[in-house]
Amino acid sequence: MHVNRIEHIAIAVKNLDESIKFYEHFFGLKCYLIEEVENQKVRTAFIKIGETKIELLETTDPNGTIGKFIENHGEGIHHIAFAVNDVDSSLNEMESKGIKLIDKKPRQGAEGFHIAFLNPKSTHGVLTELCEKKSKGK
């Protein structure tokens, strides 16, 4: 597996608009995209800092993953995402090395990425996402 960079750090928030204002006002950063990912029951906002992004996650369903996370833990860092060249082969490699997978196959994420999560029980308590940018033809 080849990790290219930290793709993003995801933060679960109660109110996307208020969180965007915080980063824009206090840090002078700019949100460049707000997107709803229906299959994950979230609205996302992306803020770029150099080559890394902050992804703000607001639930669209209190029973969704982010809704439950906020209910149990409050707002805060949800996961770290690494950009890889090939999510499928990376998942196979991780599983062969004994890493427990949440996703056996990639699924569609925000910004046209194919994504998959590794179980935090195998990653020292950190929910870890693997991301691969897919072109429109793939």
C-alpha beads as a LAMMPS data file, in Angstrom:
LAMMPS data file: protein, C-alpha beads

138 atoms
137 bonds

1 atom types
1 bond types

-500.0 500.0 xlo xhi
-500.0 500.0 ylo yhi
-500.0 500.0 zlo zhi

Masses

1 110.0

Atoms # bond

1 1 1 0.000 0.000 0.000
2 1 1 1.267 3.447 -0.870
3 1 1 -0.047 6.347 1.232
4 1 1 0.252 9.602 -0.720
5 1 1 -0.702 12.075 2.007
6 1 1 -3.183 12.825 4.740
7 1 1 -6.279 13.477 2.655
8 1 1 -8.340 14.970 5.474
9 1 1 -9.129 15.051 9.151
10 1 1 -12.853 14.719 9.780
11 1 1 -14.606 16.539 12.604
12 1 1 -18.160 15.712 13.695
13 1 1 -20.132 18.905 14.343
14 1 1 -23.651 19.712 15.493
15 1 1 -24.106 22.693 13.181
16 1 1 -22.248 22.849 9.873
17 1 1 -22.912 26.537 9.200
18 1 1 -21.688 27.641 12.650
19 1 1 -18.595 25.458 12.336
20 1 1 -17.745 26.866 8.902
21 1 1 -18.062 30.412 10.293
22 1 1 -15.679 29.502 13.128
23 1 1 -12.913 28.310 10.782
24 1 1 -13.428 31.200 8.389
25 1 1 -13.615 33.919 11.057
26 1 1 -10.952 32.795 13.527
27 1 1 -8.452 31.150 11.191
28 1 1 -9.095 33.061 7.970
29 1 1 -9.733 29.806 6.099
30 1 1 -12.301 29.338 3.349
31 1 1 -14.868 26.606 2.866
32 1 1 -14.739 25.590 -0.783
33 1 1 -17.422 22.902 -0.915
34 1 1 -20.568 21.840 0.919
35 1 1 -21.991 18.499 -0.156
36 1 1 -24.597 16.051 1.076
37 1 1 -23.612 12.381 0.997
38 1 1 -26.973 10.655 1.260
39 1 1 -25.653 7.105 1.688
40 1 1 -23.669 8.250 4.745
41 1 1 -26.458 10.487 6.111
42 1 1 -24.205 13.549 6.364
43 1 1 -23.667 17.044 5.068
44 1 1 -19.993 17.776 4.625
45 1 1 -17.985 20.951 4.278
46 1 1 -14.377 21.056 3.134
47 1 1 -11.707 23.538 4.124
48 1 1 -8.259 23.225 2.571
49 1 1 -5.014 23.981 4.400
50 1 1 -2.063 23.348 2.095
51 1 1 -2.581 19.864 0.663
52 1 1 -4.627 18.672 3.637
53 1 1 -8.305 19.255 4.244
54 1 1 -10.579 19.523 7.222
55 1 1 -13.894 17.796 6.592
56 1 1 -16.732 18.981 8.802
57 1 1 -19.493 16.381 9.202
58 1 1 -23.071 17.203 10.218
59 1 1 -25.610 14.410 10.482
60 1 1 -28.778 14.448 8.401
61 1 1 -30.198 11.611 10.525
62 1 1 -29.796 11.348 14.312
63 1 1 -29.597 7.553 13.893
64 1 1 -26.790 7.808 11.331
65 1 1 -23.130 7.236 12.158
66 1 1 -22.328 10.897 12.856
67 1 1 -25.564 11.439 14.798
68 1 1 -24.713 8.504 17.061
69 1 1 -21.092 9.628 17.368
70 1 1 -22.133 13.100 18.569
71 1 1 -24.718 11.629 20.931
72 1 1 -22.091 9.346 22.513
73 1 1 -18.948 11.499 22.330
74 1 1 -19.996 15.060 21.509
75 1 1 -18.403 17.097 18.780
76 1 1 -14.805 16.338 17.867
77 1 1 -12.387 14.493 15.656
78 1 1 -14.135 11.556 14.016
79 1 1 -11.478 10.046 11.727
80 1 1 -8.294 10.555 9.754
81 1 1 -8.206 9.786 6.044
82 1 1 -5.217 8.739 3.960
83 1 1 -5.059 9.105 0.187
84 1 1 -3.990 5.858 -1.492
85 1 1 -3.529 4.837 -5.124
86 1 1 -5.867 1.832 -4.989
87 1 1 -8.393 1.333 -2.194
88 1 1 -9.250 -2.242 -3.246
89 1 1 -5.680 -3.506 -3.115
90 1 1 -5.002 -1.499 0.063
91 1 1 -7.962 -3.187 1.784
92 1 1 -6.734 -6.607 0.686
93 1 1 -3.248 -5.846 1.964
94 1 1 -4.501 -4.537 5.305
95 1 1 -6.737 -7.567 5.807
96 1 1 -3.899 -9.947 4.925
97 1 1 -1.796 -8.243 7.621
98 1 1 -4.503 -8.836 10.228
99 1 1 -6.232 -5.440 10.196
100 1 1 -9.981 -5.675 10.788
101 1 1 -12.015 -3.900 8.127
102 1 1 -15.279 -2.032 8.476
103 1 1 -15.657 -1.959 4.684
104 1 1 -14.609 -5.017 2.668
105 1 1 -15.280 -3.066 -0.545
106 1 1 -14.963 0.660 -1.263
107 1 1 -18.067 2.840 -1.358
108 1 1 -18.818 6.271 -2.753
109 1 1 -17.779 9.202 -0.567
110 1 1 -17.712 12.967 -0.930
111 1 1 -15.762 14.757 -3.666
112 1 1 -15.878 11.732 -5.972
113 1 1 -13.662 9.581 -3.757
114 1 1 -14.003 5.856 -3.253
115 1 1 -13.577 5.241 0.444
116 1 1 -13.288 2.436 2.971
117 1 1 -12.794 2.374 6.725
118 1 1 -10.498 0.296 8.913
119 1 1 -11.766 -0.856 12.298
120 1 1 -10.351 1.294 15.125
121 1 1 -9.841 -1.874 17.195
122 1 1 -6.991 -2.661 14.765
123 1 1 -5.640 0.883 14.420
124 1 1 -4.901 1.844 18.031
125 1 1 -8.323 3.425 18.545
126 1 1 -8.266 5.713 15.511
127 1 1 -11.020 5.347 12.924
128 1 1 -9.012 5.330 9.692
129 1 1 -10.324 5.950 6.190
130 1 1 -8.602 5.059 2.925
131 1 1 -9.506 7.302 -0.028
132 1 1 -8.948 6.997 -3.751
133 1 1 -9.922 9.770 -6.157
134 1 1 -11.850 8.232 -9.029
135 1 1 -12.183 9.849 -12.407
136 1 1 -15.693 10.152 -13.819
137 1 1 -15.084 7.266 -16.205
138 1 1 -14.283 4.732 -13.473

Bonds

1 1 1 2
2 1 2 3
3 1 3 4
4 1 4 5
5 1 5 6
6 1 6 7
7 1 7 8
8 1 8 9
9 1 9 10
10 1 10 11
11 1 11 12
12 1 12 13
13 1 13 14
14 1 14 15
15 1 15 16
16 1 16 17
17 1 17 18
18 1 18 19
19 1 19 20
20 1 20 21
21 1 21 22
22 1 22 23
23 1 23 24
24 1 24 25
25 1 25 26
26 1 26 27
27 1 27 28
28 1 28 29
29 1 29 30
30 1 30 31
31 1 31 32
32 1 32 33
33 1 33 34
34 1 34 35
35 1 35 36
36 1 36 37
37 1 37 38
38 1 38 39
39 1 39 40
40 1 40 41
41 1 41 42
42 1 42 43
43 1 43 44
44 1 44 45
45 1 45 46
46 1 46 47
47 1 47 48
48 1 48 49
49 1 49 50
50 1 50 51
51 1 51 52
52 1 52 53
53 1 53 54
54 1 54 55
55 1 55 56
56 1 56 57
57 1 57 58
58 1 58 59
59 1 59 60
60 1 60 61
61 1 61 62
62 1 62 63
63 1 63 64
64 1 64 65
65 1 65 66
66 1 66 67
67 1 67 68
68 1 68 69
69 1 69 70
70 1 70 71
71 1 71 72
72 1 72 73
73 1 73 74
74 1 74 75
75 1 75 76
76 1 76 77
77 1 77 78
78 1 78 79
79 1 79 80
80 1 80 81
81 1 81 82
82 1 82 83
83 1 83 84
84 1 84 85
85 1 85 86
86 1 86 87
87 1 87 88
88 1 88 89
89 1 89 90
90 1 90 91
91 1 91 92
92 1 92 93
93 1 93 94
94 1 94 95
95 1 95 96
96 1 96 97
97 1 97 98
98 1 98 99
99 1 99 100
100 1 100 101
101 1 101 102
102 1 102 103
103 1 103 104
104 1 104 105
105 1 105 106
106 1 106 107
107 1 107 108
108 1 108 109
109 1 109 110
110 1 110 111
111 1 111 112
112 1 112 113
113 1 113 114
114 1 114 115
115 1 115 116
116 1 116 117
117 1 117 118
118 1 118 119
119 1 119 120
120 1 120 121
121 1 121 122
122 1 122 123
123 1 123 124
124 1 124 125
125 1 125 126
126 1 126 127
127 1 127 128
128 1 128 129
129 1 129 130
130 1 130 131
131 1 131 132
132 1 132 133
133 1 133 134
134 1 134 135
135 1 135 136
136 1 136 137
137 1 137 138
